Amino acid sequence: MLIVVSILQAYLLISFGGGFLFEEKLSALFMKQKMMRTVIISLVPIMIASIYFFGWRSFTLLLVVTIFGVLTEYLFEKTRKKKVSEAVIVTCILYTLTLPPTTPYWIAVVGIIFGVFFGKAVFGGFGRNIYNPALVARAFVYISFPEPLTIAWSKVALGFPGGFGTYLTKGIDAMSQPTPMLLFRDTGEMVPNINLLIGNVAGSLGETSAILILLAGIYLVYKKVASWEIMAGSFIGFISLSTILYLTNNPSIPNPLYGVLAGGFLFGTIFMATDPISSPKTKEAKWVFGFLVGIITVIIRGYALFAGGMMFAILIANTFAPLMDEGVKAYKNYKKEQKAAKSQGVEI
């Protein structure tokens, strides 16, 4: 366990400029972003869990992705004589945690380069991107390389030392032992909820343990880093439509609790949908945004070809986020003008 902590500490120090030894040197390369460091801290338990469940390949995949993700942004920002944002580290971690354990390194690298450049750099860099770059990267590899992203899964390590004693856990037959969402979609069977809560199910690196994801969400809300309005809106939208369709005996919709715990809904809601750059800024729009994400996820899961749906739901909602903010501002301005006119005795 000491080795695990030491390696993770070294990764955190080198990656986002923390610690005493590297602070001065890395401050010349990275812009300090306290909010992003908080997000990284919330992700550390999930990263450790990914190693325990699937082996050390989880960590090496993360390192490789981080190197190329940072390098991509560095080359872009260098032309503008600006520093690399610590947000790119968050992007690399989130993207890696959405990948299956067996994802080939070269595919993961192609994805992060595409996501950082076309999901962020082309819009002008940090703070200007419309879409979540981690999801842009995930969507690109998901569509371009569907087989390794949807068929190749690994068994979950149990007991002690779990995945800490191996490079990669054994592969499984995706037809007989698929992920929880694929299992339900193909056979109608459901994995026990306790397995979904703990995380001992096949799936992407960081999306299996509902307990760790929920704890991270509570921490981010407590630190006022993630929007609880978006989270709540997403849960309300998802549970509302899921309940309606489930009660009408729709065979493609599982019970709402299973739908929340299985797949990437929790991970996407807490870490992706709440991205402060690609999500709305006004309070009212955040509720609408989250609600839209939840509803679209249910629709895609139930009626499209994709068993997940959360990734596409957030990207679709990202498209309308600026419009939502403008709509809220326009409505508030209208109400102010109406109130001012009534105070002067003028009818509108």
C-alpha positions in Angstrom: 0.0 0.0 0.0 2.9 2.3 0.7 4.1 1.8 -2.9 0.7 2.7 -4.2 0.6 6.0 -2.2 4.1 6.9 -3.2 3.4 6.4 -6.9 0.1 8.3 -6.8 1.8 11.1 -4.8 4.6 11.4 -7.4 1.9 11.5 -10.2 0.0 14.2 -8.4 3.2 16.3 -7.8 4.4 16.1 -11.4 1.0 16.3 -13.0 -0.6 19.4 -11.5 2.2 21.2 -9.8 1.5 20.3 -6.2 4.1 19.7 -3.4 7.1 21.6 -2.3 9.9 20.1 -4.4 8.2 20.8 -7.8 6.2 23.9 -7.1 8.6 26.5 -8.4 9.6 24.6 -11.5 6.0 23.6 -12.5 4.5 27.0 -11.8 6.3 28.2 -14.9 4.4 25.6 -16.9 1.0 25.3 -15.3 -1.4 28.0 -14.2 -2.6 27.4 -10.7 -6.3 26.5 -10.5 -7.5 25.7 -7.0 -10.8 24.4 -8.2 -9.2 21.9 -10.5 -7.0 20.6 -7.7 -10.1 20.0 -5.6 -11.6 17.9 -8.4 -8.4 15.9 -8.7 -8.5 15.2 -4.9 -12.0 13.9 -5.3 -10.9 11.6 -8.0 -8.0 10.0 -6.1 -10.1 7.4 -4.3 -11.7 6.4 -7.7 -8.3 6.2 -9.3 -7.0 3.9 -6.5 -10.2 1.8 -6.8 -9.6 1.4 -10.5 -6.2 -0.1 -9.7 -7.7 -2.4 -7.1 -10.5 -3.6 -9.4 -8.6 -4.0 -12.7 -4.8 -3.9 -12.0 -1.9 -1.5 -12.5 -2.7 -1.0 -16.2 -5.3 1.5 -15.0 -2.5 3.7 -13.7 -0.1 3.3 -16.6 -2.9 4.1 -19.0 -3.6 7.3 -16.9 0.0 8.3 -17.0 0.3 7.8 -20.8 -2.9 9.8 -21.4 -1.8 12.6 -19.1 1.6 12.9 -20.8 0.0 13.3 -24.3 -2.9 15.4 -23.1 -0.6 17.9 -21.4 1.8 17.9 -24.3 -1.1 18.7 -26.7 -2.2 21.7 -24.7 1.4 22.8 -24.1 2.1 22.9 -27.9 -1.1 25.0 -28.4 -0.6 27.4 -25.6 3.1 27.8 -26.4 2.1 29.6 -29.7 0.1 32.1 -27.6 2.8 32.4 -24.9 0.4 31.1 -22.2 0.7 28.4 -19.5 -1.0 25.0 -19.6 -4.2 24.9 -17.5 -4.4 22.4 -14.7 -7.8 21.7 -16.1 -6.2 19.5 -18.7 -5.1 17.2 -16.0 -8.7 16.8 -14.9 -9.7 16.2 -18.5 -7.1 13.4 -18.8 -8.2 11.7 -15.6 -11.9 11.9 -16.4 -11.3 10.6 -20.0 -9.2 7.7 -18.8 -11.7 6.7 -16.2 -14.4 6.4 -18.9 -12.3 3.8 -20.8 -12.3 0.0 -20.4 -9.3 -1.4 -18.7 -8.0 -3.1 -21.9 -8.2 0.0 -24.1 -5.0 0.0 -26.3 -2.6 2.8 -25.4 -2.5 4.2 -28.9 -6.3 4.5 -29.1 -6.4 6.2 -25.7 -3.6 8.6 -26.9 -5.4 9.4 -30.2 -8.6 10.2 -28.2 -7.0 12.6 -25.7 -5.2 14.5 -28.5 -8.4 14.8 -30.4 -10.3 15.9 -27.3 -7.9 18.5 -26.1 -7.4 20.0 -29.5 -10.8 19.8 -31.1 -12.8 20.0 -27.9 -10.8 22.8 -26.3 -7.9 24.4 -28.3 -9.9 25.2 -31.4 -12.3 27.3 -29.3 -9.5 29.4 -27.9 -8.2 27.3 -25.0 -9.3 27.2 -21.4 -12.5 28.9 -20.5 -13.8 29.1 -24.1 -14.7 25.6 -25.0 -18.4 24.8 -25.6 -18.1 21.0 -25.1 -16.5 19.0 -22.3 -13.2 18.0 -23.9 -13.0 14.7 -22.0 -16.4 13.7 -23.5 -15.3 14.9 -26.9 -12.3 12.5 -26.6 -14.5 9.6 -25.4 -17.1 10.1 -28.1 -14.4 10.2 -30.8 -12.8 6.9 -29.8 -16.2 5.3 -29.0 -17.4 6.0 -32.6 -14.1 5.4 -34.3 -13.0 2.3 -32.4 -16.2 0.6 -31.2 -14.9 -2.9 -30.8 -12.3 -2.3 -28.0 -14.6 0.2 -26.4 -17.7 -2.0 -26.2 -16.6 -5.6 -26.3 -13.2 -6.0 -24.5 -13.8 -6.0 -20.7 -11.9 -7.4 -17.7 -12.9 -9.3 -14.7 -13.0 -7.5 -11.4 -10.4 -8.4 -8.8 -11.7 -9.3 -5.3 -10.2 -9.9 -1.9 -6.6 -8.9 -1.0 -4.4 -7.6 -2.7 -6.9 -7.4 -5.6 -5.6 -5.7 -8.7 -2.6 -4.3 -6.7 -0.9 -7.7 -7.4 -1.4 -7.8 -11.1 -0.9 -5.7 -14.2 -4.3 -6.4 -15.7 -7.1 -8.7 -14.6 -8.3 -11.5 -16.9 -10.5 -10.7 -19.8 -14.1 -11.9 -19.9 -16.5 -13.0 -22.6 -18.5 -9.9 -23.4 -21.4 -12.1 -24.7 -21.8 -14.0 -21.4 -20.5 -11.5 -18.9 -21.2 -8.0 -20.2 -21.4 -4.8 -18.2 -24.6 -4.2 -16.1 -26.3 -2.0 -18.8 -25.4 -4.4 -21.6 -26.6 -7.3 -19.5 -30.0 -5.7 -19.0 -30.3 -4.6 -22.6 -29.4 -8.1 -24.0 -31.1 -10.4 -21.5 -33.3 -8.3 -19.1 -31.3 -9.5 -16.2 -29.9 -7.2 -13.5 -26.8 -7.2 -11.4 -27.5 -7.0 -7.6 -27.5 -3.4 -6.5 -24.9 -4.1 -3.8 -22.4 -5.0 -6.5 -23.1 -1.7 -8.3 -22.7 0.2 -5.0 -19.3 -1.4 -4.2 -18.0 -1.6 -7.8 -17.3 -5.3 -8.3 -18.8 -5.3 -11.8 -17.3 -5.2 -15.2 -17.2 -1.8 -16.8 -15.1 1.3 -17.4 -12.2 2.1 -15.0 -14.0 4.8 -12.9 -17.7 4.2 -13.4 -18.2 1.0 -11.4 -18.3 2.1 -7.7 -21.4 4.1 -7.0 -20.4 4.7 -3.4 -17.1 6.3 -4.3 -18.7 8.5 -7.0 -21.4 9.7 -4.6 -18.9 10.5 -1.9 -16.9 12.5 -4.5 -20.0 14.4 -5.4 -20.8 15.3 -1.8 -17.2 16.5 -1.4 -17.4 18.7 -4.5 -20.7 20.2 -3.5 -19.3 20.8 0.0 -16.3 22.6 -1.5 -18.6 24.5 -3.8 -16.8 23.3 -6.8 -19.6 21.4 -8.6 -23.1 22.7 -9.1 -25.7 20.8 -7.0 -28.4 22.3 -9.1 -27.2 20.5 -12.2 -26.8 17.3 -10.2 -30.3 17.6 -8.8 -31.8 18.5 -12.1 -30.2 15.5 -13.8 -31.4 13.1 -11.1 -35.0 14.6 -11.3 -35.1 14.3 -15.1 -33.7 10.8 -15.2 -35.8 9.4 -12.3 -39.0 11.1 -13.5 -38.9 9.8 -17.1 -37.5 6.4 -16.0 -40.3 5.9 -13.5 -43.0 6.8 -16.1 -41.6 4.5 -18.7 -40.9 1.7 -16.2 -44.5 1.8 -14.8 -45.8 1.5 -18.3 -43.9 -1.8 -18.6 -41.4 -0.6 -21.1 -39.1 -3.6 -21.5 -36.0 -1.5 -22.4 -36.2 0.6 -19.2 -35.0 -0.9 -15.9 -36.2 0.3 -12.6 -35.0 3.9 -11.8 -32.6 2.8 -9.0 -30.8 0.3 -11.2 -30.7 2.9 -14.0 -29.0 5.4 -11.7 -26.4 3.0 -10.3 -25.6 1.1 -13.5 -23.5 2.5 -16.4 -22.0 6.0 -16.4 -25.0 8.1 -15.2 -23.6 8.9 -11.7 -20.0 9.5 -13.0 -21.3 11.7 -15.8 -23.7 13.7 -13.6 -21.2 14.5 -10.9 -18.0 15.0 -13.0 -19.0 15.8 -16.6 -22.3 17.6 -16.5 -21.1 20.0 -13.8 -18.0 21.1 -15.8 -18.1 24.9 -15.0 -17.0 25.9 -18.5 -19.3 23.9 -20.7 -22.4 24.1 -18.5 -24.7 27.1 -17.9 -23.7 29.9 -15.5 -27.2 31.1 -14.3 -28.9 29.2 -11.5 -32.2 28.7 -13.4 -30.4 27.4 -16.5 -28.4 24.9 -14.5 -31.7 23.2 -13.4 -32.9 23.1 -17.0 -29.5 21.8 -18.2 -29.4 19.0 -15.6 -33.0 18.1 -16.3 -32.3 17.9 -20.0 -29.3 15.6 -19.4 -31.3 13.2 -17.3 -34.2 13.0 -19.8 -32.0 12.5 -22.9 -30.0 9.8 -21.1 -33.2 7.8 -20.5 -34.3 8.2 -24.2 -31.0 7.2 -25.6 -30.7 4.2 -23.3 -34.2 3.0 -24.1 -34.6 3.7 -27.8 -31.1 4.2 -29.4 -28.4 1.8 -30.2 -26.3 2.8 -27.3 -26.6 1.1 -23.9 -25.2 4.1 -22.1 -26.3 7.4 -23.4 -24.9 9.7 -20.7 -22.0 10.8 -22.9 -24.2 11.9 -25.8 -26.8 13.4 -23.5 -24.2 15.8 -21.9 -22.7 16.8 -25.3 -26.2 17.6 -26.6 -27.0 19.6 -23.6 -23.6 21.4 -23.9 -24.8 22.6 -27.3 -27.7 24.5 -25.8 -26.0 25.7 -22.6 -25.2 29.2 -23.9 -28.7 29.6 -25.3 -30.2 28.6 -21.9 -28.2 31.3 -20.2 -29.3 33.9 -22.7 -32.9 32.8 -22.3 -32.7 33.2 -18.5 -31.1 36.7 -18.8 -33.6 37.8 -21.4 -36.5 36.7 -19.2 -35.0 38.5 -16.2 -34.5 41.7 -18.2 -38.1 41.5 -19.4 -39.4 41.1 -15.9 -37.4 44.0 -14.7 -38.7 46.2 -17.5 -42.2 45.1 -16.8 -41.9 45.9 -13.2 -40.3 49.3 -13.9 -43.1 50.1 -16.3 -45.9 49.1 -13.8 -44.3 51.3 -11.2 -44.6 54.2 -13.6 -48.2 53.3 -14.5 -47.4 52.2 -18.0 -48.8 48.9 -19.3 -46.7 46.6 -21.5 
